[in-house]
Amino acid sequence: MHRIQVPVIVGMLCIAVLSSASSTHTEVEYEWHLKRDRDGIQVYVSKVADSKFKAMRAQMVVETPVRSLVALITDLENCQKWAPTCKRAHIVTRLSPTESIVYSHNNLPFPVRDRVAYSRVVWTVDAHTGIVLMRSHALSDDQYHVRRGVIRVTDAMSEWRFTPQAEGRVLVESFVYADPNGAIPAWLTNLLMVDTPYDTMRQVRKLAQTEKYRQALVPFLP
């Protein structure tokens, strides 16, 4: 079996994804509007109070173990295979078996400058329900620097939530809210809000069912 190093998440600033439709872990009120319902995948967007940027949520049900999904999301070397904008990502500091500081570089179409972020990523497991949750928050610490030519995002949060269902299925839910720290054309915003999360979920479903991830070992999961 492959052993996947955790905890990590690829940098999908505007596509990486939070929690269930019924609740979040912030005090923000969301009013979700369905933007796409295709091939078993739903994508929603919501306005965010006091912000000109919207939040995004996506969900689907897959037939694969939770472990396979976690193994895929934490496989940084192959982030570009399932996250359309991910150019590269790596662990900066491993704080514990379930917590890390992660660097992510997101490749955006010309002439928009690429976005990068340093994020604190935390994984939790509910022993009673089997729900596995990843939370990621971008950091603004001055100790982290970026090279010229890219823009650093410091106001972003995302989550993945994997909820076991009957008959070996898993409800996969994702969320993201991010301030890109600079102007982004409307056409690209629309792409990031609907097309990109939809494509991400399709690839996650496809890859998580492959032998590589079904046989992978995740240290904090049984």
C-alpha positions as CSV (number, residue, x, y, z in Angstrom):
1,M,0.0,0.0,0.0
2,H,1.1,3.6,-0.6
3,R,1.6,5.7,2.5
4,I,0.3,9.2,2.0
5,Q,1.9,12.0,4.1
6,V,-0.6,14.2,5.9
7,P,-2.0,16.5,6.9
8,V,-2.0,18.7,3.8
9,I,-4.2,20.3,1.2
10,V,-3.4,21.5,-2.2
11,G,-3.9,25.2,-2.8
12,M,-7.2,25.6,-4.5
13,L,-7.8,29.1,-3.2
14,C,-10.9,29.8,-5.4
15,I,-11.9,26.2,-5.9
16,A,-10.9,24.3,-2.8
17,V,-13.8,23.7,-0.8
18,L,-16.4,23.7,3.3
19,S,-18.8,22.0,5.3
20,S,-22.4,21.0,5.0
21,A,-25.3,22.9,3.5
22,S,-27.0,23.2,6.9
23,S,-24.1,24.6,9.0
24,T,-20.7,26.2,8.9
25,H,-18.0,26.9,11.4
26,T,-18.1,30.7,11.1
27,E,-20.6,33.3,12.1
28,V,-21.3,34.2,8.4
29,E,-24.8,33.8,7.1
30,Y,-25.0,32.1,3.6
31,E,-27.9,32.0,1.2
32,W,-26.9,29.3,-1.3
33,H,-28.2,29.4,-4.9
34,L,-27.8,26.3,-7.1
35,K,-25.7,27.2,-10.1
36,R,-25.1,23.7,-11.6
37,D,-26.7,20.3,-11.0
38,R,-25.1,17.8,-13.4
39,D,-23.7,14.3,-13.3
40,G,-24.6,13.9,-9.6
41,I,-22.6,17.1,-8.7
42,Q,-24.2,20.2,-7.3
43,V,-22.5,23.6,-7.2
44,Y,-23.9,26.5,-5.2
45,V,-22.7,30.1,-4.7
46,S,-23.7,32.7,-2.0
47,K,-23.0,36.4,-1.4
48,V,-21.0,37.1,1.7
49,A,-21.8,40.1,3.9
50,D,-19.4,43.0,3.8
51,S,-17.5,41.4,0.9
52,K,-17.6,41.8,-2.9
53,F,-16.6,38.2,-3.3
54,K,-18.8,35.2,-3.2
55,A,-18.5,31.9,-1.4
56,M,-18.8,28.6,-3.2
57,R,-20.1,25.2,-2.1
58,A,-20.1,21.8,-4.0
59,Q,-21.3,18.4,-3.1
60,M,-21.7,14.8,-4.5
61,V,-22.0,11.2,-3.3
62,V,-19.3,8.7,-4.3
63,E,-18.8,5.0,-3.8
64,T,-15.4,4.8,-2.2
65,P,-13.9,4.6,1.3
66,V,-13.4,7.9,3.2
67,R,-9.7,6.9,3.4
68,S,-9.4,7.0,-0.4
69,L,-10.7,10.5,-0.5
70,V,-8.4,11.8,2.2
71,A,-5.5,10.1,0.6
72,L,-6.2,11.8,-2.7
73,I,-6.7,15.3,-1.1
74,T,-3.4,14.9,0.8
75,D,-1.3,13.8,-2.2
76,L,0.4,17.1,-2.9
77,E,2.7,15.9,-5.6
78,N,-0.3,15.1,-7.8
79,C,-2.5,18.1,-7.0
80,Q,-2.6,19.3,-10.6
81,K,-4.4,16.0,-11.6
82,W,-7.6,16.9,-9.8
83,A,-7.3,20.6,-8.9
84,P,-7.4,22.6,-12.2
85,T,-5.5,25.6,-10.9
86,C,-3.0,23.9,-8.7
87,K,0.5,24.3,-10.0
88,R,2.4,23.1,-7.0
89,A,2.0,22.6,-3.2
90,H,4.1,21.4,-0.3
91,I,4.3,21.2,3.5
92,V,6.2,24.1,5.0
93,T,5.9,23.0,8.6
94,R,4.4,19.8,10.0
95,L,2.9,20.8,13.4
96,S,1.4,17.4,14.3
97,P,0.1,14.3,12.5
98,T,-3.1,16.2,11.7
99,E,-1.9,19.8,11.4
100,S,0.4,21.5,8.9
101,I,1.4,24.8,7.4
102,V,1.0,24.4,3.6
103,Y,2.2,26.5,0.7
104,S,0.2,26.4,-2.5
105,H,0.7,28.0,-5.9
106,N,-2.4,28.5,-8.1
107,N,-1.9,29.0,-11.9
108,L,-4.4,31.4,-13.3
109,P,-5.0,32.3,-17.0
110,F,-3.0,35.2,-18.5
111,P,-3.1,38.1,-18.0
112,V,-4.2,37.4,-14.4
113,R,-1.3,37.0,-12.0
114,D,-0.9,33.7,-10.2
115,R,-2.0,33.4,-6.6
116,V,-0.1,31.8,-3.7
117,A,-1.0,31.2,-0.1
118,Y,0.4,29.9,3.1
119,S,-2.4,28.1,5.0
120,R,-2.9,26.3,8.3
121,V,-4.5,23.0,7.6
122,V,-6.2,20.9,10.3
123,W,-7.8,17.5,10.0
124,T,-10.3,16.1,12.5
125,V,-12.1,12.8,12.8
126,D,-15.4,12.1,14.6
127,A,-15.0,8.7,16.2
128,H,-18.8,8.3,16.5
129,T,-20.0,9.4,13.1
130,G,-16.9,8.7,11.1
131,I,-17.0,12.2,9.6
132,V,-13.6,13.4,8.5
133,L,-13.2,17.2,8.2
134,M,-10.4,19.4,6.8
135,R,-10.3,23.1,7.6
136,S,-7.8,25.5,6.0
137,H,-7.3,29.2,6.7
138,A,-4.8,31.4,4.9
139,L,-2.2,33.0,7.0
140,S,-1.0,36.6,6.9
141,D,2.2,36.2,8.9
142,D,5.0,38.4,7.8
143,Q,7.5,35.5,8.2
144,Y,6.2,33.9,5.0
145,H,7.4,35.6,1.8
146,V,6.6,35.1,-1.9
147,R,8.6,35.8,-5.0
148,R,7.9,38.6,-7.4
149,G,5.3,38.2,-10.1
150,V,2.7,36.5,-8.0
151,I,0.1,37.7,-5.5
152,R,-0.3,36.4,-2.0
153,V,-3.8,35.6,-0.7
154,T,-4.2,36.2,3.0
155,D,-8.0,36.1,3.4
156,A,-9.3,32.7,2.5
157,M,-10.9,29.7,4.1
158,S,-11.9,26.3,2.8
159,E,-13.1,22.9,4.0
160,W,-13.6,19.3,2.8
161,R,-16.1,17.2,4.7
162,F,-16.5,13.4,4.1
163,T,-19.6,11.9,5.7
164,P,-20.0,8.1,5.5
165,Q,-23.3,6.9,4.1
166,A,-25.0,3.5,3.7
167,E,-23.8,0.9,1.3
168,G,-20.2,2.1,1.2
169,R,-21.0,5.6,-0.1
170,V,-19.6,8.9,1.1
171,L,-21.2,12.4,0.9
172,V,-18.4,14.7,-0.2
173,E,-18.9,18.4,0.6
174,S,-16.7,21.3,-0.1
175,F,-16.6,25.1,0.4
176,V,-14.4,28.1,-0.2
177,Y,-14.4,31.7,0.4
178,A,-11.4,33.8,-0.7
179,D,-10.5,37.4,-1.4
180,P,-8.1,37.1,-4.3
181,N,-6.3,40.3,-3.2
182,G,-6.6,42.0,-6.5
183,A,-8.9,42.5,-9.5
184,I,-10.1,39.4,-11.4
185,P,-12.1,39.6,-14.6
186,A,-15.8,38.6,-14.4
187,W,-15.3,35.8,-16.9
188,L,-12.6,34.2,-14.7
189,T,-14.6,34.7,-11.5
190,N,-17.5,32.8,-13.1
191,L,-15.1,30.1,-14.2
192,L,-13.7,29.7,-10.7
193,M,-17.1,29.8,-9.0
194,V,-18.8,27.1,-11.2
195,D,-16.7,25.3,-13.8
196,T,-13.6,24.8,-11.7
197,P,-15.3,23.3,-8.6
198,Y,-17.4,21.1,-10.9
199,D,-14.4,19.8,-12.7
200,T,-12.6,19.3,-9.4
201,M,-15.4,17.2,-8.0
202,R,-15.5,15.1,-11.2
203,Q,-11.7,14.4,-11.0
204,V,-11.9,13.7,-7.2
205,R,-14.6,11.1,-7.8
206,K,-12.7,9.5,-10.7
207,L,-9.2,9.3,-9.0
208,A,-10.4,8.4,-5.5
209,Q,-11.8,5.1,-7.0
210,T,-8.5,4.1,-8.5
211,E,-6.4,1.3,-6.9
212,K,-3.7,3.8,-5.9
213,Y,-5.9,5.7,-3.4
214,R,-8.1,2.8,-2.4
215,Q,-5.0,1.0,-1.2
216,A,-3.3,4.1,0.3
217,L,-2.6,4.3,4.1
218,V,-3.6,7.5,6.0
219,P,-1.8,7.7,9.4
220,F,-4.7,9.2,11.3
221,L,-7.4,6.9,9.8
222,P,-8.1,3.2,10.6
